[in-house]
Amino acid sequence: MSGLAFLIPIALGLGILGLAAFFWAMKRGQFEDLDGAAQRILIDEEDEEER
């Protein structure tokens, strides 16, 4: 039972830390352009140097 008293606060702390990191990323604009990164790999670069 003493193991639960140790593990539950750690689990709650990690959950709060993850939620804080998510909100920080939202505030910094990390999730603004989700489709742009997915489509960027499909665009051929015409001005790319030939190897």
C-alpha positions as CSV (number, residue, x, y, z in Angstrom):
1,M,0.0,0.0,0.0
2,S,2.9,2.4,0.6
3,G,4.0,1.9,-3.0
4,L,0.7,3.5,-4.2
5,A,1.3,6.5,-1.9
6,F,4.5,6.9,-3.8
7,L,3.4,6.2,-7.3
8,I,0.1,8.1,-7.5
9,P,1.6,11.5,-6.8
10,I,4.4,10.8,-9.4
11,A,1.7,9.8,-12.0
12,L,-0.3,12.9,-11.3
13,G,2.8,15.1,-11.5
14,L,3.8,13.6,-14.9
15,G,0.2,14.1,-16.1
16,I,0.2,17.7,-15.1
17,L,3.7,18.2,-16.6
18,G,2.5,16.7,-19.9
19,L,-0.6,18.9,-19.9
20,A,1.5,22.0,-19.2
21,A,3.8,21.0,-22.1
22,F,0.9,20.6,-24.4
23,F,-0.6,24.1,-23.5
24,W,2.9,25.6,-23.9
25,A,3.2,24.2,-27.4
26,M,-0.3,25.4,-28.2
27,K,0.6,28.9,-27.1
28,R,3.8,28.9,-29.1
29,G,1.9,27.9,-32.3
30,Q,3.3,24.4,-32.8
31,F,0.0,23.1,-34.1
32,E,-1.0,25.9,-36.4
33,D,-0.2,24.3,-39.8
34,L,-0.7,20.6,-39.5
35,D,-1.4,20.0,-43.3
36,G,1.6,22.1,-44.5
37,A,4.2,19.7,-43.1
38,A,2.5,16.7,-44.5
39,Q,2.2,18.2,-48.0
40,R,5.7,19.8,-48.0
41,I,7.3,16.4,-48.6
42,L,5.2,15.9,-51.7
43,I,6.3,19.2,-53.4
44,D,9.2,18.9,-55.9
45,E,11.9,21.5,-55.5
46,E,12.6,22.8,-59.0
47,D,15.5,25.0,-57.9
48,E,17.3,22.1,-56.2
49,E,20.8,21.4,-57.4
50,E,21.2,18.2,-59.5
51,R,23.6,15.6,-58.0
